[in-house]
Amino acid sequence: MTSNIAIVISTYNNPKFLRLVLDGYRQQSDQHFKIYIADDGSTEETRELIEQYSKILPVSIEYLWHEDQGFRKARIHNIALQHISEPYTILTDGDCIPLSHMIATHRKFAQPNTLISGSRILLSPNWTKQLCATGKIPKNRVSSWFKHNMKGNINRMMPLIIPPHLSPPNQRLSGIHGCHLSCHTSDLIHINGFDESFEGWGREDSDLVARLFHSGIKRRNLRGTPVLHLWHQENTRQHLEKNNDLLASCLDKKRVQAIKGIKQLGASKDHA
């Protein structure tokens, strides 16, 4: 594959988290990537942070923003996908700090017709608070992970110390998280991106993966090289029942195309 990778980071009004996440990308061993910030309507504080990091990161950032009209992660992702020129894309969230070899690992294992599904380590509320206060990301050392595990700062340790490898191919939806998923950009375009029919939090990532499966893509789980998931209150689940029904319909019909996706955006270039 060619050298560049697109990193799509979703965010909404949490610059303290985003600062830690961007510092994680500053320390990547593989610097051949571009960052796309998919901002679901944050205030000026986030824009100012992006401007600051645009000057100090060794890679370029493209900031994509739309007006805050509630949870519209699917739409801002589609806007980001419109702008991506890189052949390979990693989708991740603004509450997930990458370890230093995350991009290099995805590049190493990237292959045709394959979705790589990464894992996450959950950080405790207290440690998340400490990291936000100090503004310093954790050091990736085995001795440090043992200490944090003993203190209850992390929910598990094994993914942090095992060598990275892929599971056999499968098409299971269980365990899908938006923490870090990767595939060829053309695969995301082929299925018409995210489905904006999903309103509010819940199941938009599972729907995306289901449609990738229906198009012939296989899933391989990345063992090792997890991201560090900062603790936060869970999003409201008021739309979850409806979104569950939408996902069930997608699975029943084996739908490939998003009902309301990139094509429905037309020629729009709704970005900052």
MARBA-648730 format. One record per residue: residue in three letters; x, y, z of N, C-alpha, C in turn. Coordinates in steps of 0.1 Angstrom, whole numbers, padded with zeros to 4 digits, always signed. Layout:
alaXYZXYZXYZ
...
//
This chain:
met+0008-0012+0000+0000+0000+0000+0009+0012+0000
thr+0003+0024-0004+0011+0036-0004+0013+0041+0010
ser+0021+0052+0012+0026+0055+0025+0016+0061+0034
asn+0007+0069+0029-0002+0077+0039-0014+0070+0043
ile-0018+0072+0056-0030+0067+0062-0038+0078+0068
ala-0051+0078+0066-0060+0088+0072-0064+0083+0086
ile-0063+0092+0096-0068+0090+0109-0080+0099+0112
val-0092+0093+0113-0104+0101+0116-0107+0100+0131
ile-0106+0111+0137-0109+0112+0152-0122+0120+0154
ser-0132+0113+0160-0144+0120+0163-0143+0127+0177
thr-0149+0139+0178-0148+0146+0190-0160+0155+0192
tyr-0163+0158+0205-0174+0167+0208-0171+0174+0222
asn-0167+0186+0222-0166+0194+0234-0158+0187+0246
asn-0147+0182+0242-0138+0176+0253-0124+0179+0249
pro-0119+0191+0249-0106+0194+0245-0095+0188+0254
lys-0098+0186+0267-0088+0180+0276-0085+0166+0271
phe-0095+0158+0268-0093+0145+0262-0086+0146+0249
leu-0090+0155+0240-0084+0156+0227-0070+0159+0227
arg-0066+0168+0237-0052+0171+0238-0043+0159+0241
leu-0048+0150+0250-0041+0138+0253-0040+0129+0241
val-0051+0128+0234-0052+0119+0222-0042+0124+0211
leu-0042+0137+0209-0032+0143+0199-0018+0141+0203
asp-0015+0142+0216-0002+0139+0221+0002+0124+0218
gly-0008+0115+0218-0005+0102+0215-0001+0100+0200
tyr-0006+0109+0192-0002+0108+0177+0011+0116+0175
arg+0015+0124+0184+0028+0131+0183+0039+0121+0185
gln+0036+0110+0193+0047+0100+0196+0047+0088+0187
gln+0039+0088+0176+0038+0076+0168+0052+0073+0161
ser+0055+0060+0161+0068+0056+0154+0066+0057+0139
asp+0054+0056+0134+0051+0058+0120+0045+0072+0118
gln+0051+0081+0111+0046+0094+0110+0040+0097+0096
his+0037+0086+0089+0032+0088+0075+0017+0087+0076
phe+0010+0098+0081-0004+0098+0082-0009+0112+0082
lys-0022+0114+0080-0028+0127+0082-0040+0125+0091
ile-0042+0135+0099-0053+0135+0109-0065+0143+0104
tyr-0077+0137+0105-0090+0144+0102-0098+0144+0115
ile-0100+0156+0120-0108+0158+0132-0123+0159+0127
ala-0131+0150+0131-0145+0150+0128-0153+0155+0140
asp-0155+0168+0140-0161+0175+0152-0176+0177+0151
asp-0183+0172+0160-0198+0171+0160-0204+0184+0165
gly-0197+0195+0165-0203+0208+0169-0197+0214+0181
ser-0184+0212+0184-0178+0217+0196-0177+0232+0195
thr-0174+0238+0207-0172+0253+0208-0158+0257+0203
glu-0156+0270+0204-0143+0275+0199-0131+0270+0206
glu-0132+0265+0218-0121+0260+0226-0114+0248+0218
thr-0122+0240+0212-0117+0229+0204-0110+0234+0192
arg-0116+0243+0185-0109+0249+0173-0096+0255+0177
glu-0095+0262+0188-0082+0268+0192-0072+0257+0195
leu-0076+0246+0201-0067+0235+0204-0061+0230+0191
ile-0070+0228+0181-0066+0222+0168-0056+0232+0162
glu-0058+0245+0162-0049+0255+0157-0035+0254+0163
gln-0035+0252+0176-0023+0250+0184-0015+0238+0180
tyr-0022+0227+0179-0016+0214+0175-0012+0213+0160
ser-0018+0221+0152-0015+0221+0138+0000+0227+0136
lys+0004+0235+0146+0017+0241+0146+0028+0232+0151
ile+0025+0222+0160+0035+0214+0167+0035+0199+0163
leu+0024+0195+0156+0024+0181+0152+0033+0179+0140
pro+0039+0168+0138+0048+0165+0126+0039+0161+0114
val+0026+0160+0116+0018+0156+0105+0007+0167+0103
ser+0000+0167+0092-0011+0177+0090-0024+0173+0096
ile-0032+0183+0100-0045+0181+0105-0055+0188+0096
glu-0066+0182+0093-0078+0188+0086-0089+0188+0096
tyr-0094+0200+0099-0105+0202+0109-0118+0203+0102
leu-0127+0193+0105-0140+0193+0099-0151+0194+0110
trp-0160+0204+0108-0169+0208+0119-0183+0211+0113
his-0193+0207+0120-0206+0212+0116-0214+0217+0129
glu-0224+0224+0127-0232+0230+0138-0237+0219+0147
asp-0237+0222+0160-0243+0213+0170-0258+0212+0169
gln-0263+0201+0165-0277+0198+0164-0280+0185+0170
gly-0273+0182+0181-0275+0169+0188-0264+0159+0182
phe-0265+0147+0187-0255+0136+0183-0256+0133+0168
arg-0247+0137+0160-0247+0135+0146-0233+0129+0141
lys-0228+0119+0148-0215+0114+0145-0215+0108+0131
ala-0226+0102+0127-0226+0096+0114-0224+0106+0103
arg-0230+0118+0104-0229+0128+0094-0215+0134+0094
ile-0209+0137+0105-0196+0144+0105-0186+0134+0100
his-0188+0121+0102-0179+0111+0097-0180+0111+0081
asn-0192+0112+0076-0194+0112+0062-0187+0124+0055
ile-0188+0135+0062-0182+0148+0057-0167+0145+0057
ala-0161+0139+0067-0147+0136+0068-0143+0127+0056
leu-0151+0116+0054-0148+0107+0043-0148+0113+0030
gln-0156+0124+0028-0156+0131+0015-0142+0137+0012
his-0135+0140+0023-0123+0148+0021-0110+0139+0021
ile-0112+0126+0025-0100+0118+0026-0094+0114+0012
ser-0081+0115+0010-0075+0111-0002-0065+0099+0000
glu-0063+0096+0013-0054+0085+0016-0061+0072+0013
pro-0054+0061+0009-0060+0049+0005-0064+0040+0017
tyr-0060+0043+0029-0063+0035+0041-0067+0044+0052
thr-0077+0040+0059-0083+0048+0070-0084+0041+0083
ile-0081+0047+0094-0083+0043+0107-0093+0052+0114
leu-0104+0046+0119-0115+0053+0125-0113+0052+0140
thr-0113+0063+0148-0110+0062+0162-0118+0074+0169
asp-0117+0075+0182-0125+0084+0189-0116+0094+0197
gly-0121+0105+0201-0114+0115+0208-0112+0113+0223
asp-0116+0101+0227-0113+0097+0241-0104+0084+0241
cys-0097+0082+0230-0089+0070+0229-0074+0074+0226
ile-0065+0072+0236-0051+0076+0234-0044+0064+0227
pro-0037+0066+0216-0030+0055+0209-0017+0053+0215
leu-0013+0040+0216+0001+0037+0220+0010+0040+0208
ser+0023+0041+0210+0032+0047+0201+0033+0039+0187
his+0030+0026+0188+0031+0018+0175+0017+0015+0169
met+0007+0022+0173-0006+0019+0168-0007+0020+0153
ile-0003+0031+0147-0004+0033+0133+0005+0023+0126
ala+0017+0021+0131+0026+0011+0124+0021-0003+0124
thr+0013-0006+0135+0007-0020+0136-0004-0021+0126
his-0013-0011+0125-0023-0012+0115-0018-0013+0101
arg-0007-0005+0098-0001-0006+0085+0005-0020+0082
lys+0011-0025+0092+0017-0038+0090+0007-0049+0086
phe-0005-0048+0093-0014-0059+0091-0025-0056+0080
ala-0025-0044+0074-0035-0040+0064-0034-0050+0053
gln-0046-0054+0048-0047-0063+0037-0060-0061+0030
pro-0062-0065+0017-0074-0063+0010-0086-0071+0017
asn-0098-0065+0015-0110-0072+0019-0110-0075+0034
thr-0104-0067+0042-0102-0070+0057-0105-0057+0065
leu-0113-0059+0075-0115-0048+0086-0107-0053+0098
ile-0098-0044+0103-0091-0047+0115-0098-0040+0126
ser-0102-0048+0136-0109-0043+0148-0100-0043+0160
gly-0096-0032+0165-0087-0031+0177-0094-0031+0190
ser-0087-0033+0201-0093-0033+0214-0089-0021+0222
arg-0094-0020+0234-0092-0009+0243-0090-0013+0257
ile-0082-0005+0264-0080-0006+0279-0088+0005+0285
leu-0097+0002+0295-0105+0012+0301-0097+0018+0313
leu-0096+0031+0313-0089+0037+0324-0099+0041+0335
ser-0095+0042+0347-0104+0045+0359-0107+0060+0359
pro-0118+0063+0365-0122+0078+0367-0110+0086+0373
asn-0104+0080+0384-0094+0088+0391-0082+0090+0382
trp-0077+0080+0375-0065+0081+0366-0068+0090+0354
thr-0080+0089+0349-0084+0098+0338-0083+0113+0343
lys-0088+0115+0355-0088+0129+0360-0073+0134+0362
gln-0065+0125+0367-0051+0128+0369-0044+0132+0355
leu-0047+0123+0345-0041+0126+0332-0045+0139+0326
cys-0058+0142+0328-0063+0155+0323-0057+0167+0330
ala-0054+0165+0343-0048+0176+0351-0034+0178+0348
thr-0026+0167+0345-0012+0169+0342-0010+0172+0328
gly-0019+0167+0319-0017+0168+0305-0006+0159+0299
lys-0002+0149+0306+0008+0140+0302+0002+0126+0299
ile+0006+0120+0288+0001+0107+0285+0010+0096+0291
pro+0004+0084+0294+0012+0074+0300+0023+0069+0292
lys+0034+0064+0299+0045+0058+0292+0043+0043+0290
asn+0046+0039+0278+0043+0025+0275+0054+0016+0279
arg+0054+0013+0292+0064+0004+0298+0057-0007+0306
val+0062-0019+0305+0056-0031+0311+0056-0028+0326
ser+0066-0023+0332+0067-0021+0346+0056-0011+0351
ser+0054-0001+0343+0043+0009+0346+0030+0003+0346
trp+0027-0006+0336+0014-0012+0335+0011-0021+0347
phe+0021-0028+0351+0020-0036+0363+0015-0028+0375
lys+0022-0016+0377+0018-0008+0388+0004-0002+0386
his+0000+0002+0374-0013+0007+0372-0024-0003+0374
asn-0020-0016+0370-0030-0027+0372-0032-0029+0387
met-0021-0029+0395-0022-0031+0409-0031-0020+0416
lys-0030-0008+0410-0037+0004+0416-0051+0004+0411
gly-0055-0004+0402-0068-0003+0396-0071+0008+0386
asn-0060+0013+0381-0061+0024+0371-0065+0019+0357
ile-0063+0006+0355-0067+0000+0342-0075-0013+0345
asn-0084-0017+0335-0093-0028+0338-0086-0042+0334
arg-0075-0041+0326-0068-0054+0323-0055-0050+0317
met-0046-0060+0317-0032-0057+0313-0027-0065+0301
met-0032-0077+0299-0027-0086+0289-0025-0080+0275
pro-0035-0072+0270-0034-0067+0257-0022-0057+0256
leu-0018-0051+0267-0007-0042+0267+0007-0048+0266
ile+0008-0061+0269+0021-0067+0269+0023-0078+0259
ile+0012-0083+0252+0014-0094+0242+0018-0088+0229
pro+0026-0095+0221+0030-0091+0208+0017-0089+0199
pro+0017-0079+0191+0005-0077+0182+0003-0088+0172
his-0009-0093+0170-0012-0103+0160-0027-0103+0157
leu-0031-0109+0146-0045-0109+0141-0051-0122+0144
ser-0064-0121+0147-0072-0133+0149-0076-0139+0135
pro-0081-0151+0134-0085-0156+0121-0097-0148+0116
pro-0100-0148+0103-0111-0140+0098-0124-0144+0103
asn-0133-0135+0106-0147-0138+0110-0156-0127+0105
gln-0169-0129+0108-0179-0119+0105-0189-0117+0116
arg-0183-0116+0128-0191-0114+0140-0192-0099+0144
leu-0203-0095+0148-0205-0081+0152-0202-0079+0167
ser-0202-0089+0175-0200-0088+0189-0186-0081+0192
gly-0186-0072+0202-0173-0066+0206-0169-0055+0197
ile-0177-0050+0188-0173-0039+0179-0174-0026+0187
his-0163-0019+0187-0162-0005+0193-0156+0004+0183
gly-0159+0017+0184-0153+0027+0175-0139+0031+0179
cys-0133+0024+0189-0120+0029+0194-0109+0029+0184
his-0108+0018+0176-0100+0019+0164-0103+0007+0155
leu-0109+0011+0144-0112+0002+0133-0105+0007+0120
ser-0100-0002+0112-0093+0002+0100-0096-0007+0088
cys-0096+0000+0076-0098-0008+0064-0094+0002+0052
his-0095-0003+0040-0092+0005+0029-0103+0015+0027
thr-0099+0028+0024-0109+0038+0023-0120+0035+0013
ser-0115+0029+0002-0125+0025-0009-0136+0016-0004
asp-0133+0008+0006-0144-0001+0012-0154+0008+0019
leu-0150+0018+0026-0160+0027+0033-0168+0035+0023
ile-0162+0039+0012-0169+0046+0001-0179+0037-0006
his-0175+0025-0008-0183+0015-0015-0196+0013-0008
ile-0197+0013+0005-0209+0010+0013-0216+0023+0016
asn-0212+0034+0010-0218+0047+0012-0216+0053+0026
gly-0205+0049+0032-0201+0055+0045-0211+0052+0056
phe-0212+0060+0066-0220+0058+0078-0235+0061+0074
asp-0244+0055+0081-0258+0057+0078-0264+0068+0088
glu-0267+0079+0083-0273+0090+0091-0287+0088+0096
ser-0293+0076+0092-0306+0073+0097-0305+0070+0112
phe-0293+0067+0117-0291+0064+0131-0290+0078+0138
glu-0301+0081+0146-0301+0094+0153-0298+0091+0168
gly-0289+0100+0174-0285+0098+0187-0275+0087+0188
trp-0270+0084+0200-0260+0075+0203-0265+0060+0201
gly-0256+0052+0195-0258+0038+0195-0260+0031+0181
arg-0252+0021+0179-0253+0011+0168-0248+0016+0154
glu-0244+0029+0154-0240+0034+0140-0227+0027+0136
asp-0218+0024+0146-0206+0016+0142-0209+0002+0138
ser-0218-0004+0146-0222-0018+0142-0228-0019+0129
asp-0236-0009+0125-0243-0009+0112-0232-0008+0101
leu-0222+0001+0103-0212+0003+0093-0204-0011+0091
val-0201-0017+0102-0194-0030+0101-0202-0041+0095
ala-0215-0041+0098-0224-0051+0092-0225-0050+0077
arg-0226-0037+0072-0226-0035+0058-0213-0038+0051
leu-0202-0036+0058-0189-0041+0053-0189-0056+0051
phe-0195-0063+0061-0196-0078+0060-0204-0082+0048
his-0215-0075+0047-0224-0078+0035-0218-0076+0022
ser-0208-0067+0022-0201-0064+0009-0189-0074+0006
gly-0187-0083+0016-0177-0093+0014-0164-0091+0023
ile-0164-0081+0031-0153-0078+0040-0153-0088+0052
lys-0141-0092+0056-0139-0101+0068-0133-0092+0079
arg-0136-0096+0091-0131-0089+0103-0120-0098+0108
arg-0109-0091+0112-0098-0097+0120-0095-0088+0132
asn-0095-0094+0144-0093-0087+0156-0078-0085+0158
leu-0074-0073+0162-0061-0070+0165-0058-0073+0180
arg-0050-0083+0182-0046-0087+0196-0033-0079+0199
gly-0033-0072+0210-0022-0064+0214-0024-0050+0208
thr-0016-0040+0212-0016-0026+0207-0030-0020+0209
pro-0036-0021+0221-0049-0014+0224-0047+0001+0225
val-0059+0008+0224-0059+0022+0228-0063+0023+0242
leu-0060+0035+0248-0063+0037+0262-0076+0046+0263
his-0087+0040+0267-0100+0047+0267-0102+0055+0280
leu-0102+0068+0278-0104+0077+0290-0118+0075+0295
trp-0120+0075+0308-0133+0073+0314-0142+0086+0313
his-0154+0084+0310-0164+0094+0310-0178+0089+0312
gln-0187+0097+0316-0201+0093+0317-0206+0088+0304
glu-0215+0078+0304-0220+0072+0292-0230+0082+0286
asn-0231+0081+0272-0241+0089+0265-0255+0085+0268
thr-0264+0094+0266-0278+0090+0267-0282+0079+0257
arg-0290+0070+0262-0295+0059+0253-0309+0060+0249
gln-0314+0073+0248-0328+0075+0245-0333+0070+0231
his-0323+0069+0222-0326+0065+0208-0322+0050+0206
leu-0317+0044+0216-0311+0030+0214-0321+0020+0208
glu-0334+0020+0213-0344+0011+0208-0346+0012+0193
lys-0348+0025+0189-0350+0027+0175-0338+0023+0167
asn-0326+0026+0172-0314+0023+0165-0311+0007+0164
asn-0315+0001+0175-0315-0014+0175-0324-0020+0163
asp-0335-0014+0162-0344-0018+0151-0338-0016+0137
leu-0332-0004+0136-0325-0001+0123-0314-0011+0120
leu-0306-0015+0130-0296-0024+0128-0301-0038+0125
ala-0312-0042+0131-0319-0055+0129-0323-0055+0114
ser-0329-0044+0109-0334-0044+0095-0322-0045+0086
cys-0311-0038+0089-0299-0039+0080-0294-0054+0079
leu-0294-0060+0091-0289-0074+0091-0299-0084+0084
asp-0312-0081+0086-0322-0090+0079-0322-0089+0064
lys-0320-0076+0059-0320-0074+0045-0306-0075+0039
lys-0296-0077+0047-0282-0078+0043-0278-0066+0034
arg-0282-0055+0039-0280-0042+0032-0265-0039+0031
val-0261-0034+0020-0247-0029+0018-0246-0014+0019
gln-0255-0007+0012-0255+0007+0011-0262+0014+0023
ala-0255+0025+0028-0262+0033+0038-0274+0040+0032
ile-0285+0040+0039-0298+0046+0034-0295+0061+0032
lys-0288+0067+0042-0286+0082+0041-0271+0083+0044
gly-0263+0083+0033-0248+0083+0035-0241+0094+0027
ile-0229+0090+0023-0221+0100+0016-0228+0105+0003
lys-0234+0096-0004-0240+0101-0017-0251+0111-0015
gln-0258+0110-0003-0269+0119+0000-0264+0133+0004
leu-0251+0133+0007-0245+0147+0010-0243+0155-0002
gly-0243+0148-0014-0241+0155-0026-0227+0161-0027
ala-0226+0173-0032-0214+0180-0034-0210+0189-0022
ser-0218+0187-0011-0215+0195+0000-0201+0194+0006
lys-0196+0206+0009-0182+0206+0016-0184+0214+0029
asp-0192+0208+0038-0196+0214+0050-0184+0212+0060
his-0175+0221+0060-0163+0220+0069-0158+0233+0073
ala-0149+0233+0083-0144+0245+0089-0134+0252+0079
//
